[in-house]
Amino acid sequence: MKHEKRRYFFTGLLIVLPILITVYLFVTLFLFFDNILGRYIAHLTIASFGYRIPGLGLLVFLFLIFLTGFFATNFIGRKFLLYVESLWSGFPVIKKIYPAIKQITKFLFGQNIQGHIQKVVLVEFPRKGTYALGFVTNHSDKAISAKAGRDLLNVLIPHVPSPWSGMLILVPVEEVVFLDITIEEAIKIIVSGGVLNPKDFIDASLPGGPAS
């Protein structure tokens, strides 16, 4: 009986906990982005209608992002944004921080420019005979590859459970093993500490699988 109660509890926990965490993250992100402009828009809606409209700040924020993207895709807008960016990067402190944040943003959300960018790979690390999951972020600088006498790739070896931080290593192309798994699947493996494998993602989505 005691064993059954324990099994019921952990079964319920496996079902309820992911839902609660998902809802918590969704609400937290919603409030964060809604509050960026919502705090200012709220003054207008309260003055006009007598109450605040939840989500309006998020909608305006998303619209501004879309509008900026649309503006940046034409020649005049691109030139203007480059000019603003050059002015913005002229400030002593900002010029140290902004370029790094821009590169990280491009890495996380940018589209792949070449076929090898942001691929999931295996590399022998930290020693021969042991392997680590990694993300190819780019070809290494030509000058660096020339000094090494080999074509090198920049590979990010992620930390557990934070896949977007870790150690950068430069690996010869011929020593990199490219994997047929998506970046999302690799992230799940890393976040779970290896508890989940690609097959587990398929099984969990099927009737009768681990998640059911």
Backbone as JSON Lines, residues from 0, in Angstrom:
{"i":0,"aa":"M","n":[0.83,-1.2,0.0],"ca":[0.0,0.0,0.0],"c":[0.87,1.26,0.0]}
{"i":1,"aa":"K","n":[1.92,1.21,0.83],"ca":[2.83,2.33,0.91],"c":[3.52,2.55,-0.44]}
{"i":2,"aa":"H","n":[3.9,1.44,-1.07],"ca":[4.56,1.51,-2.37],"c":[3.62,2.1,-3.42]}
{"i":3,"aa":"E","n":[2.34,1.74,-3.37],"ca":[1.35,2.26,-4.31],"c":[1.17,3.76,-4.14]}
{"i":4,"aa":"K","n":[1.11,4.21,-2.89],"ca":[0.94,5.64,-2.63],"c":[2.13,6.43,-3.17]}
{"i":5,"aa":"R","n":[3.32,5.87,-2.97],"ca":[4.51,6.54,-3.47],"c":[4.48,6.6,-4.99]}
{"i":6,"aa":"R","n":[4.05,5.52,-5.62],"ca":[3.99,5.48,-7.08],"c":[2.98,6.48,-7.6]}
{"i":7,"aa":"Y","n":[1.81,6.6,-6.94],"ca":[0.79,7.58,-7.34],"c":[1.33,9.0,-7.22]}
{"i":8,"aa":"F","n":[2.06,9.24,-6.11],"ca":[2.59,10.59,-5.88],"c":[3.57,11.0,-6.97]}
{"i":9,"aa":"F","n":[4.54,10.12,-7.27],"ca":[5.56,10.46,-8.25],"c":[4.99,10.5,-9.67]}
{"i":10,"aa":"T","n":[3.98,9.68,-9.94],"ca":[3.32,9.74,-11.24],"c":[2.61,11.08,-11.4]}
{"i":11,"aa":"G","n":[1.91,11.5,-10.35],"ca":[1.24,12.8,-10.39],"c":[2.23,13.94,-10.48]}
{"i":12,"aa":"L","n":[3.37,13.8,-9.77],"ca":[4.4,14.83,-9.8],"c":[4.98,14.98,-11.21]}
{"i":13,"aa":"L","n":[5.21,13.87,-11.89],"ca":[5.75,13.91,-13.25],"c":[4.79,14.57,-14.23]}
{"i":14,"aa":"I","n":[3.49,14.49,-13.93],"ca":[2.49,15.11,-14.81],"c":[2.3,16.58,-14.47]}
{"i":15,"aa":"V","n":[2.19,16.88,-13.17],"ca":[1.84,18.24,-12.73],"c":[3.03,19.19,-12.8]}
{"i":16,"aa":"L","n":[4.24,18.72,-12.4],"ca":[5.39,19.61,-12.31],"c":[5.76,20.27,-13.65]}
{"i":17,"aa":"P","n":[5.84,19.52,-14.76],"ca":[6.14,20.19,-16.04],"c":[5.1,21.23,-16.43]}
{"i":18,"aa":"I","n":[3.82,20.95,-16.1],"ca":[2.76,21.92,-16.41],"c":[2.94,23.18,-15.59]}
{"i":19,"aa":"L","n":[3.22,23.02,-14.28],"ca":[3.39,24.19,-13.41],"c":[4.59,25.02,-13.83]}
{"i":20,"aa":"I","n":[5.71,24.36,-14.16],"ca":[6.91,25.08,-14.57],"c":[6.66,25.82,-15.88]}
{"i":21,"aa":"T","n":[5.97,25.16,-16.82],"ca":[5.65,25.8,-18.1],"c":[4.77,27.02,-17.91]}
{"i":22,"aa":"V","n":[3.74,26.88,-17.09],"ca":[2.84,28.0,-16.82],"c":[3.59,29.13,-16.13]}
{"i":23,"aa":"Y","n":[4.44,28.78,-15.16],"ca":[5.21,29.79,-14.44],"c":[6.12,30.57,-15.39]}
{"i":24,"aa":"L","n":[6.85,29.85,-16.25],"ca":[7.74,30.52,-17.2],"c":[6.96,31.38,-18.18]}
{"i":25,"aa":"F","n":[5.81,30.87,-18.64],"ca":[4.99,31.63,-19.58],"c":[4.5,32.92,-18.94]}
{"i":26,"aa":"V","n":[3.98,32.82,-17.72],"ca":[3.47,34.0,-17.02],"c":[4.6,34.99,-16.73]}
{"i":27,"aa":"T","n":[5.76,34.47,-16.29],"ca":[6.9,35.34,-15.99],"c":[7.36,36.1,-17.22]}
{"i":28,"aa":"L","n":[7.5,35.39,-18.36],"ca":[7.92,36.04,-19.59],"c":[6.87,37.03,-20.09]}
{"i":29,"aa":"F","n":[5.59,36.63,-19.95],"ca":[4.5,37.51,-20.37],"c":[4.54,38.82,-19.58]}
{"i":30,"aa":"L","n":[4.67,38.73,-18.25],"ca":[4.7,39.92,-17.41],"c":[5.93,40.77,-17.69]}
{"i":31,"aa":"F","n":[7.07,40.1,-17.94],"ca":[8.31,40.83,-18.2],"c":[8.19,41.68,-19.46]}
{"i":32,"aa":"F","n":[7.78,41.04,-20.57],"ca":[7.7,41.77,-21.84],"c":[6.53,42.75,-21.86]}
{"i":33,"aa":"D","n":[5.44,42.39,-21.2],"ca":[4.29,43.29,-21.15],"c":[4.62,44.54,-20.35]}
{"i":34,"aa":"N","n":[5.49,44.39,-19.35],"ca":[5.81,45.51,-18.47],"c":[6.82,46.48,-19.08]}
{"i":35,"aa":"I","n":[7.53,46.06,-20.16],"ca":[8.51,46.94,-20.78],"c":[7.86,48.24,-21.24]}
{"i":36,"aa":"L","n":[6.74,48.1,-21.96],"ca":[5.99,49.28,-22.41],"c":[4.67,49.43,-21.66]}
{"i":37,"aa":"G","n":[4.23,48.34,-21.04],"ca":[2.93,48.36,-20.36],"c":[2.84,49.36,-19.25]}
{"i":38,"aa":"R","n":[3.95,49.61,-18.55],"ca":[3.93,50.56,-17.43],"c":[3.62,51.98,-17.91]}
{"i":39,"aa":"Y","n":[4.05,52.28,-19.15],"ca":[3.79,53.61,-19.7],"c":[2.41,53.68,-20.36]}
{"i":40,"aa":"I","n":[2.05,52.59,-21.06],"ca":[0.75,52.56,-21.72],"c":[-0.38,52.54,-20.69]}
{"i":41,"aa":"A","n":[-0.1,51.95,-19.52],"ca":[-1.12,51.86,-18.48],"c":[-1.62,53.23,-18.05]}
{"i":42,"aa":"H","n":[-0.73,54.23,-18.04],"ca":[-1.14,55.58,-17.66],"c":[-2.18,56.12,-18.63]}
{"i":43,"aa":"L","n":[-2.0,55.8,-19.93],"ca":[-2.95,56.27,-20.93],"c":[-4.28,55.55,-20.83]}
{"i":44,"aa":"T","n":[-4.23,54.21,-20.66],"ca":[-5.48,53.45,-20.61],"c":[-6.27,53.75,-19.33]}
{"i":45,"aa":"I","n":[-5.55,53.97,-18.24],"ca":[-6.24,54.31,-16.98],"c":[-6.89,55.67,-17.09]}
{"i":46,"aa":"A","n":[-6.18,56.61,-17.73],"ca":[-6.74,57.95,-17.91],"c":[-7.93,57.94,-18.86]}
{"i":47,"aa":"S","n":[-7.9,57.08,-19.88],"ca":[-8.96,57.04,-20.9],"c":[-10.12,56.15,-20.5]}
{"i":48,"aa":"F","n":[-9.79,54.95,-19.97],"ca":[-10.84,53.97,-19.69],"c":[-11.05,53.66,-18.22]}
{"i":49,"aa":"G","n":[-10.1,54.1,-17.4],"ca":[-10.22,53.87,-15.96],"c":[-9.61,52.58,-15.49]}
{"i":50,"aa":"Y","n":[-8.96,51.81,-16.37],"ca":[-8.33,50.56,-15.95],"c":[-7.18,50.23,-16.91]}
{"i":51,"aa":"R","n":[-6.32,49.34,-16.45],"ca":[-5.18,48.89,-17.26],"c":[-5.61,47.69,-18.1]}
{"i":52,"aa":"I","n":[-5.1,47.61,-19.34],"ca":[-5.41,46.49,-20.23],"c":[-4.22,45.54,-20.26]}
{"i":53,"aa":"P","n":[-4.33,44.37,-19.59],"ca":[-3.2,43.42,-19.59],"c":[-2.9,42.93,-21.0]}
{"i":54,"aa":"G","n":[-1.61,42.84,-21.31],"ca":[-1.19,42.32,-22.61],"c":[-1.02,43.38,-23.68]}
{"i":55,"aa":"L","n":[-1.56,44.58,-23.45],"ca":[-1.46,45.63,-24.46],"c":[-0.01,46.06,-24.67]}
{"i":56,"aa":"G","n":[0.74,46.12,-23.58],"ca":[2.16,46.47,-23.68],"c":[2.93,45.45,-24.5]}
{"i":57,"aa":"L","n":[2.6,44.16,-24.33],"ca":[3.25,43.09,-25.09],"c":[2.92,43.2,-26.58]}
{"i":58,"aa":"L","n":[1.65,43.47,-26.89],"ca":[1.23,43.61,-28.29],"c":[1.95,44.78,-28.96]}
{"i":59,"aa":"V","n":[2.04,45.91,-28.26],"ca":[2.74,47.07,-28.82],"c":[4.23,46.76,-28.99]}
{"i":60,"aa":"F","n":[4.8,46.05,-28.02],"ca":[6.21,45.67,-28.08],"c":[6.49,44.77,-29.28]}
{"i":61,"aa":"L","n":[5.62,43.77,-29.5],"ca":[5.78,42.88,-30.65],"c":[5.6,43.63,-31.97]}
{"i":62,"aa":"F","n":[4.66,44.57,-31.98],"ca":[4.44,45.37,-33.19],"c":[5.67,46.21,-33.51]}
{"i":63,"aa":"L","n":[6.3,46.79,-32.48],"ca":[7.5,47.6,-32.69],"c":[8.66,46.74,-33.2]}
{"i":64,"aa":"I","n":[8.77,45.51,-32.7],"ca":[9.8,44.59,-33.19],"c":[9.57,44.29,-34.67]}
{"i":65,"aa":"F","n":[8.32,43.97,-35.01],"ca":[7.97,43.69,-36.41],"c":[8.25,44.91,-37.28]}
{"i":66,"aa":"L","n":[7.88,46.1,-36.8],"ca":[8.08,47.33,-37.56],"c":[9.56,47.62,-37.76]}
{"i":67,"aa":"T","n":[10.36,47.38,-36.72],"ca":[11.81,47.57,-36.84],"c":[12.41,46.62,-37.86]}
{"i":68,"aa":"G","n":[11.96,45.35,-37.81],"ca":[12.44,44.37,-38.79],"c":[12.07,44.73,-40.2]}
{"i":69,"aa":"F","n":[10.84,45.22,-40.38],"ca":[10.38,45.65,-41.7],"c":[11.19,46.84,-42.19]}
{"i":70,"aa":"F","n":[11.44,47.79,-41.29],"ca":[12.2,48.99,-41.64],"c":[13.65,48.65,-41.99]}
{"i":71,"aa":"A","n":[14.21,47.65,-41.28],"ca":[15.62,47.3,-41.47],"c":[15.87,46.51,-42.75]}
{"i":72,"aa":"T","n":[14.81,46.01,-43.39],"ca":[14.99,45.2,-44.6],"c":[15.07,46.03,-45.87]}
{"i":73,"aa":"N","n":[14.75,47.32,-45.79],"ca":[14.91,48.16,-46.98],"c":[16.19,48.98,-46.87]}
{"i":74,"aa":"F","n":[16.64,49.49,-48.0],"ca":[17.95,50.13,-48.1],"c":[18.08,51.35,-47.17]}
{"i":75,"aa":"I","n":[17.09,52.22,-47.21],"ca":[17.15,53.45,-46.4],"c":[17.14,53.1,-44.91]}
{"i":76,"aa":"G","n":[16.25,52.2,-44.53],"ca":[16.16,51.81,-43.13],"c":[17.44,51.16,-42.64]}
{"i":77,"aa":"R","n":[18.04,50.31,-43.5],"ca":[19.29,49.66,-43.11],"c":[20.4,50.68,-42.9]}
{"i":78,"aa":"K","n":[20.51,51.64,-43.8],"ca":[21.52,52.68,-43.66],"c":[21.3,53.53,-42.41]}
{"i":79,"aa":"F","n":[20.03,53.84,-42.14],"ca":[19.71,54.65,-40.96],"c":[20.06,53.89,-39.68]}
{"i":80,"aa":"L","n":[19.7,52.61,-39.62],"ca":[19.98,51.82,-38.43],"c":[21.48,51.64,-38.21]}
{"i":81,"aa":"L","n":[22.24,51.5,-39.31],"ca":[23.69,51.42,-39.19],"c":[24.26,52.71,-38.62]}
{"i":82,"aa":"Y","n":[23.69,53.83,-39.05],"ca":[24.13,55.13,-38.55],"c":[23.83,55.26,-37.05]}
{"i":83,"aa":"V","n":[22.61,54.89,-36.66],"ca":[22.23,54.95,-35.24],"c":[23.11,54.01,-34.43]}
{"i":84,"aa":"E","n":[23.38,52.83,-34.97],"ca":[24.21,51.85,-34.27],"c":[25.62,52.37,-34.07]}
{"i":85,"aa":"S","n":[26.15,53.07,-35.07],"ca":[27.51,53.62,-34.94],"c":[27.55,54.71,-33.86]}
{"i":86,"aa":"L","n":[26.49,55.52,-33.78],"ca":[26.42,56.53,-32.71],"c":[26.3,55.87,-31.35]}
{"i":87,"aa":"W","n":[25.43,54.87,-31.27],"ca":[25.19,54.15,-30.02],"c":[26.46,53.48,-29.52]}
{"i":88,"aa":"S","n":[27.25,52.92,-30.47],"ca":[28.47,52.2,-30.1],"c":[29.61,53.14,-29.77]}
{"i":89,"aa":"G","n":[29.4,54.45,-29.92],"ca":[30.46,55.41,-29.64],"c":[30.64,55.71,-28.17]}
{"i":90,"aa":"F","n":[29.66,55.39,-27.35],"ca":[29.76,55.64,-25.91],"c":[30.77,54.67,-25.28]}
{"i":91,"aa":"P","n":[31.6,55.15,-24.38],"ca":[32.71,54.35,-23.84],"c":[32.31,52.99,-23.28]}
{"i":92,"aa":"V","n":[31.28,52.94,-22.44],"ca":[30.89,51.68,-21.81],"c":[30.09,50.82,-22.78]}
{"i":93,"aa":"I","n":[29.18,51.44,-23.51],"ca":[28.29,50.71,-24.41],"c":[29.08,50.0,-25.5]}
{"i":94,"aa":"K","n":[30.15,50.62,-26.01],"ca":[30.91,50.01,-27.1],"c":[31.62,48.72,-26.65]}
{"i":95,"aa":"K","n":[31.75,48.54,-25.35],"ca":[32.33,47.31,-24.82],"c":[31.29,46.2,-24.69]}
{"i":96,"aa":"I","n":[30.04,46.6,-24.39],"ca":[28.99,45.62,-24.08],"c":[28.14,45.29,-25.31]}
{"i":97,"aa":"Y","n":[27.75,46.32,-26.05],"ca":[26.79,46.15,-27.14],"c":[27.23,45.13,-28.2]}
{"i":98,"aa":"P","n":[28.47,45.2,-28.72],"ca":[28.86,44.23,-29.76],"c":[28.76,42.78,-29.3]}
{"i":99,"aa":"A","n":[29.14,42.52,-28.04],"ca":[29.08,41.15,-27.51],"c":[27.63,40.67,-27.41]}
{"i":100,"aa":"I","n":[26.74,41.55,-26.91],"ca":[25.32,41.18,-26.79],"c":[24.71,40.96,-28.17]}
{"i":101,"aa":"K","n":[25.13,41.77,-29.15],"ca":[24.62,41.62,-30.52],"c":[25.03,40.28,-31.1]}
{"i":102,"aa":"Q","n":[26.28,39.89,-30.87],"ca":[26.75,38.6,-31.39],"c":[26.02,37.44,-30.74]}
{"i":103,"aa":"I","n":[25.79,37.53,-29.43],"ca":[25.07,36.46,-28.74],"c":[23.63,36.36,-29.25]}
{"i":104,"aa":"T","n":[22.99,37.52,-29.46],"ca":[21.63,37.53,-29.98],"c":[21.56,36.9,-31.37]}
{"i":105,"aa":"K","n":[22.54,37.23,-32.21],"ca":[22.58,36.62,-33.54],"c":[22.76,35.12,-33.45]}
{"i":106,"aa":"F","n":[23.57,34.68,-32.5],"ca":[23.81,33.25,-32.32],"c":[22.55,32.52,-31.88]}
{"i":107,"aa":"L","n":[21.8,33.14,-30.97],"ca":[20.61,32.49,-30.42],"c":[19.44,32.53,-31.38]}
{"i":108,"aa":"F","n":[19.25,33.65,-32.09],"ca":[18.03,33.84,-32.86],"c":[18.26,34.01,-34.36]}
{"i":109,"aa":"G","n":[19.5,34.18,-34.77],"ca":[19.76,34.41,-36.19],"c":[19.59,33.15,-37.01]}
{"i":110,"aa":"Q","n":[19.35,33.33,-38.29],"ca":[19.24,32.21,-39.21],"c":[20.64,31.75,-39.59]}
{"i":111,"aa":"N","n":[20.78,30.45,-39.92],"ca":[22.05,29.93,-40.34],"c":[22.48,30.54,-41.67]}
{"i":112,"aa":"I","n":[23.7,31.05,-41.72],"ca":[24.21,31.66,-42.93],"c":[24.83,30.6,-43.83]}
{"i":113,"aa":"Q","n":[25.5,29.63,-43.26],"ca":[26.08,28.53,-44.01],"c":[25.6,27.24,-43.4]}
{"i":114,"aa":"G","n":[25.76,26.15,-44.17],"ca":[25.21,24.87,-43.72],"c":[25.8,24.36,-42.43]}
{"i":115,"aa":"H","n":[27.08,24.73,-42.13],"ca":[27.73,24.18,-40.95],"c":[27.44,24.98,-39.69]}
{"i":116,"aa":"I","n":[26.84,26.15,-39.81],"ca":[26.64,27.0,-38.64],"c":[25.6,26.38,-37.71]}
{"i":117,"aa":"Q","n":[25.94,26.38,-36.41],"ca":[25.03,25.9,-35.37],"c":[24.61,24.45,-35.58]}
{"i":118,"aa":"K","n":[25.53,23.63,-35.99],"ca":[25.28,22.2,-36.1],"c":[25.64,21.52,-34.78]}
{"i":119,"aa":"V","n":[24.99,20.4,-34.5],"ca":[25.29,19.62,-33.32],"c":[26.38,18.61,-33.68]}
{"i":120,"aa":"V","n":[27.43,18.56,-32.86],"ca":[28.56,17.7,-33.18],"c":[29.04,16.95,-31.94]}
{"i":121,"aa":"L","n":[29.86,15.95,-32.2],"ca":[30.61,15.25,-31.16],"c":[32.08,15.58,-31.34]}
{"i":122,"aa":"V","n":[32.75,15.89,-30.26],"ca":[34.2,16.09,-30.3],"c":[34.83,15.33,-29.13]}
{"i":123,"aa":"E","n":[36.05,14.89,-29.33],"ca":[36.76,14.22,-28.25],"c":[37.24,15.28,-27.25]}
{"i":124,"aa":"F","n":[36.58,15.3,-26.1],"ca":[36.84,16.33,-25.09],"c":[36.35,15.8,-23.74]}
{"i":125,"aa":"P","n":[37.08,15.99,-22.65],"ca":[38.32,16.76,-22.51],"c":[39.59,15.97,-22.83]}
{"i":126,"aa":"R","n":[39.44,14.68,-23.24],"ca":[40.63,13.9,-23.59],"c":[40.23,12.88,-24.66]}
{"i":127,"aa":"K","n":[41.21,12.26,-25.25],"ca":[40.96,11.24,-26.25],"c":[40.18,10.07,-25.64]}
{"i":128,"aa":"G","n":[39.2,9.6,-26.38],"ca":[38.41,8.45,-25.91],"c":[37.14,8.83,-25.19]}
{"i":129,"aa":"T","n":[36.98,10.11,-24.83],"ca":[35.73,10.59,-24.25],"c":[35.17,11.67,-25.17]}
{"i":130,"aa":"Y","n":[33.84,11.71,-25.26],"ca":[33.2,12.6,-26.22],"c":[32.26,13.58,-25.52]}
{"i":131,"aa":"A","n":[32.15,14.77,-26.09],"ca":[31.25,15.8,-25.58],"c":[30.38,16.32,-26.71]}
{"i":132,"aa":"L","n":[29.12,16.63,-26.37],"ca":[28.25,17.31,-27.33],"c":[28.7,18.75,-27.48]}
{"i":133,"aa":"G","n":[28.64,19.26,-28.7],"ca":[29.02,20.64,-28.92],"c":[28.21,21.27,-30.03]}
{"i":134,"aa":"F","n":[28.28,22.58,-30.13],"ca":[27.62,23.33,-31.2],"c":[28.68,24.04,-32.03]}
{"i":135,"aa":"V","n":[28.67,23.8,-33.34],"ca":[29.55,24.54,-34.23],"c":[28.96,25.93,-34.41]}
{"i":136,"aa":"T","n":[29.7,26.94,-34.01],"ca":[29.21,28.31,-34.11],"c":[29.76,29.03,-35.33]}
{"i":137,"aa":"N","n":[30.93,28.6,-35.83],"ca":[31.5,29.26,-37.0],"c":[32.8,28.58,-37.39]}
{"i":138,"aa":"H","n":[33.31,28.92,-38.58],"ca":[34.68,28.56,-38.91],"c":[35.61,29.44,-38.09]}
{"i":139,"aa":"S","n":[36.74,28.9,-37.7],"ca":[37.71,29.7,-36.97],"c":[38.32,30.74,-37.9]}
{"i":140,"aa":"D","n":[38.86,31.78,-37.29],"ca":[39.51,32.84,-38.06],"c":[40.61,32.25,-38.94]}
{"i":141,"aa":"K","n":[40.72,32.75,-40.17],"ca":[41.69,32.21,-41.13],"c":[43.12,32.32,-40.61]}
{"i":142,"aa":"A","n":[43.4,33.42,-39.94],"ca":[44.76,33.61,-39.41],"c":[45.08,32.56,-38.35]}
{"i":143,"aa":"I","n":[44.06,32.22,-37.52],"ca":[44.27,31.21,-36.48],"c":[44.47,29.83,-37.12]}
{"i":144,"aa":"S","n":[43.61,29.51,-38.11],"ca":[43.73,28.23,-38.79],"c":[45.08,28.11,-39.5]}
{"i":145,"aa":"A","n":[45.55,29.22,-40.07],"ca":[46.83,29.22,-40.77],"c":[47.98,28.94,-39.79]}
{"i":146,"aa":"K","n":[47.9,29.54,-38.61],"ca":[48.92,29.3,-37.59],"c":[48.93,27.84,-37.14]}
{"i":147,"aa":"A","n":[47.72,27.26,-37.04],"ca":[47.62,25.87,-36.61],"c":[47.96,24.91,-37.75]}
{"i":148,"aa":"G","n":[47.88,25.41,-38.98],"ca":[48.15,24.56,-40.13],"c":[47.03,23.59,-40.45]}
{"i":149,"aa":"R","n":[45.82,23.86,-39.92],"ca":[44.66,22.99,-40.14],"c":[43.41,23.85,-40.18]}
{"i":150,"aa":"D","n":[42.41,23.36,-40.9],"ca":[41.12,24.06,-40.95],"c":[40.38,23.78,-39.65]}
{"i":151,"aa":"L","n":[40.09,24.85,-38.89],"ca":[39.49,24.7,-37.56],"c":[38.06,25.19,-37.54]}
{"i":152,"aa":"L","n":[37.27,24.61,-36.64],"ca":[35.91,25.06,-36.37],"c":[35.81,25.54,-34.94]}
{"i":153,"aa":"N","n":[35.03,26.59,-34.73],"ca":[34.72,27.05,-33.38],"c":[33.59,26.19,-32.82]}
{"i":154,"aa":"V","n":[33.84,25.5,-31.74],"ca":[32.85,24.59,-31.15],"c":[32.61,25.01,-29.7]}
{"i":155,"aa":"L","n":[31.34,25.28,-29.38],"ca":[30.96,25.6,-28.01],"c":[30.61,24.3,-27.29]}
{"i":156,"aa":"I","n":[31.34,24.01,-26.23],"ca":[31.04,22.86,-25.38],"c":[30.16,23.36,-24.24]}
{"i":157,"aa":"P","n":[28.86,23.08,-24.27],"ca":[27.94,23.69,-23.3],"c":[28.05,23.09,-21.9]}
{"i":158,"aa":"H","n":[27.69,23.9,-20.94],"ca":[27.6,23.45,-19.55],"c":[26.22,22.86,-19.3]}
{"i":159,"aa":"V","n":[26.13,21.97,-18.33],"ca":[24.85,21.43,-17.86],"c":[24.46,22.21,-16.62]}
{"i":160,"aa":"P","n":[23.21,22.72,-16.52],"ca":[22.1,22.57,-17.47],"c":[21.9,23.78,-18.36]}
{"i":161,"aa":"S","n":[22.92,24.63,-18.53],"ca":[22.77,25.86,-19.31],"c":[23.5,25.7,-20.64]}
{"i":162,"aa":"P","n":[22.79,25.34,-21.71],"ca":[23.45,25.02,-22.97],"c":[24.07,26.2,-23.69]}
{"i":163,"aa":"W","n":[23.71,27.45,-23.3],"ca":[24.24,28.62,-24.01],"c":[25.44,29.24,-23.32]}
{"i":164,"aa":"S","n":[25.97,28.55,-22.33],"ca":[27.24,28.97,-21.74],"c":[28.13,27.74,-21.69]}
{"i":165,"aa":"G","n":[29.42,27.97,-21.73],"ca":[30.32,26.84,-21.72],"c":[31.72,27.23,-22.13]}
{"i":166,"aa":"M","n":[32.41,26.3,-22.76],"ca":[33.8,26.51,-23.15],"c":[33.92,26.49,-24.67]}
{"i":167,"aa":"L","n":[34.66,27.45,-25.2],"ca":[34.91,27.49,-26.64],"c":[36.21,26.77,-26.93]}
{"i":168,"aa":"I","n":[36.15,25.78,-27.83],"ca":[37.36,25.09,-28.26],"c":[37.43,25.14,-29.78]}
{"i":169,"aa":"L","n":[38.63,25.09,-30.32],"ca":[38.85,25.11,-31.76],"c":[39.29,23.72,-32.18]}
{"i":170,"aa":"V","n":[38.49,23.09,-33.04],"ca":[38.69,21.69,-33.38],"c":[38.93,21.54,-34.87]}
{"i":171,"aa":"P","n":[39.91,20.73,-35.29],"ca":[40.09,20.47,-36.72],"c":[38.83,19.86,-37.33]}
{"i":172,"aa":"V","n":[38.49,20.29,-38.53],"ca":[37.26,19.84,-39.18],"c":[37.18,18.33,-39.26]}
{"i":173,"aa":"E","n":[38.3,17.67,-39.57],"ca":[38.29,16.22,-39.75],"c":[38.07,15.46,-38.45]}
{"i":174,"aa":"E","n":[38.19,16.14,-37.31],"ca":[38.0,15.48,-36.02],"c":[36.61,15.75,-35.44]}
{"i":175,"aa":"V","n":[35.78,16.46,-36.19],"ca":[34.42,16.77,-35.73],"c":[33.45,15.76,-36.31]}
{"i":176,"aa":"V","n":[32.61,15.18,-35.46],"ca":[31.59,14.22,-35.91],"c":[30.24,14.93,-35.9]}
{"i":177,"aa":"F","n":[29.66,15.13,-37.08],"ca":[28.36,15.81,-37.18],"c":[27.24,14.82,-36.88]}
{"i":178,"aa":"L","n":[26.26,15.24,-36.08],"ca":[25.17,14.38,-35.63],"c":[23.88,14.72,-36.35]}
{"i":179,"aa":"D","n":[23.05,13.71,-36.55],"ca":[21.75,13.9,-37.2],"c":[20.66,14.14,-36.17]}
{"i":180,"aa":"I","n":[20.89,15.07,-35.27],"ca":[19.87,15.48,-34.31],"c":[19.75,17.0,-34.38]}
{"i":181,"aa":"T","n":[18.59,17.49,-34.01],"ca":[18.36,18.94,-34.08],"c":[18.99,19.63,-32.88]}
{"i":182,"aa":"I","n":[19.13,20.94,-33.0],"ca":[19.66,21.73,-31.9],"c":[18.74,21.63,-30.68]}
{"i":183,"aa":"E","n":[17.42,21.61,-30.93],"ca":[16.45,21.51,-29.83],"c":[16.62,20.2,-29.07]}
{"i":184,"aa":"E","n":[16.84,19.1,-29.8],"ca":[17.03,17.8,-29.15],"c":[18.32,17.8,-28.33]}
{"i":185,"aa":"A","n":[19.38,18.4,-28.88],"ca":[20.64,18.47,-28.15],"c":[20.5,19.28,-26.87]}
{"i":186,"aa":"I","n":[19.74,20.38,-26.95],"ca":[19.53,21.22,-25.76],"c":[18.79,20.42,-24.68]}
{"i":187,"aa":"K","n":[17.79,19.63,-25.08],"ca":[17.06,18.82,-24.1],"c":[17.98,17.79,-23.44]}
{"i":188,"aa":"I","n":[18.88,17.21,-24.22],"ca":[19.83,16.25,-23.65],"c":[20.71,16.93,-22.61]}
{"i":189,"aa":"I","n":[21.2,18.14,-22.95],"ca":[22.11,18.87,-22.06],"c":[21.39,19.33,-20.8]}
{"i":190,"aa":"V","n":[20.2,19.91,-20.98],"ca":[19.44,20.42,-19.83],"c":[19.08,19.28,-18.88]}
{"i":191,"aa":"S","n":[18.78,18.11,-19.43],"ca":[18.4,16.96,-18.59],"c":[19.6,16.24,-18.0]}
{"i":192,"aa":"G","n":[20.81,16.7,-18.36],"ca":[22.0,16.04,-17.86],"c":[22.2,14.65,-18.44]}
{"i":193,"aa":"G","n":[21.65,14.43,-19.65],"ca":[21.8,13.14,-20.31],"c":[20.72,12.14,-19.95]}
{"i":194,"aa":"V","n":[19.78,12.54,-19.11],"ca":[18.69,11.62,-18.74],"c":[17.83,11.31,-19.97]}
{"i":195,"aa":"L","n":[17.61,12.34,-20.81],"ca":[16.83,12.17,-22.02],"c":[17.73,11.98,-23.22]}
{"i":196,"aa":"N","n":[17.31,11.11,-24.12],"ca":[17.97,10.89,-25.39],"c":[16.98,11.19,-26.51]}
{"i":197,"aa":"P","n":[17.45,11.39,-27.77],"ca":[16.52,11.72,-28.86],"c":[15.34,10.77,-28.97]}
{"i":198,"aa":"K","n":[15.54,9.46,-28.75],"ca":[14.45,8.49,-28.84],"c":[13.4,8.73,-27.77]}
{"i":199,"aa":"D","n":[13.83,9.26,-26.62],"ca":[12.88,9.54,-25.54],"c":[11.89,10.62,-25.93]}
{"i":200,"aa":"F","n":[12.31,11.57,-26.77],"ca":[11.42,12.65,-27.19],"c":[10.29,12.08,-28.05]}
{"i":201,"aa":"I","n":[10.63,11.07,-28.88],"ca":[9.62,10.44,-29.73],"c":[8.68,9.58,-28.89]}
{"i":202,"aa":"D","n":[9.27,8.78,-27.99],"ca":[8.47,7.89,-27.15],"c":[7.51,8.67,-26.28]}
{"i":203,"aa":"A","n":[7.97,9.81,-25.76],"ca":[7.13,10.6,-24.85],"c":[5.92,11.19,-25.54]}
{"i":204,"aa":"S","n":[5.99,11.35,-26.86],"ca":[4.88,11.94,-27.6],"c":[3.88,10.9,-28.1]}
{"i":205,"aa":"L","n":[4.22,9.61,-27.92],"ca":[3.35,8.54,-28.39],"c":[2.43,8.07,-27.27]}
{"i":206,"aa":"P","n":[1.21,7.59,-27.62],"ca":[0.32,7.03,-26.6],"c":[0.98,5.86,-25.91]}
{"i":207,"aa":"G","n":[0.94,5.87,-24.58],"ca":[1.56,4.79,-23.85],"c":[3.02,5.02,-23.56]}
{"i":208,"aa":"G","n":[3.58,6.18,-24.02],"ca":[4.97,6.51,-23.8],"c":[5.19,6.98,-22.38]}
{"i":209,"aa":"P","n":[6.46,7.33,-22.03],"ca":[6.8,7.72,-20.67],"c":[5.98,8.86,-20.13]}
{"i":210,"aa":"A","n":[5.53,9.77,-21.03],"ca":[4.8,10.94,-20.54],"c":[3.33,10.66,-20.34]}
{"i":211,"aa":"S","n":[2.86,9.5,-20.81],"ca":[1.43,9.22,-20.67],"c":[1.16,8.36,-19.45]}
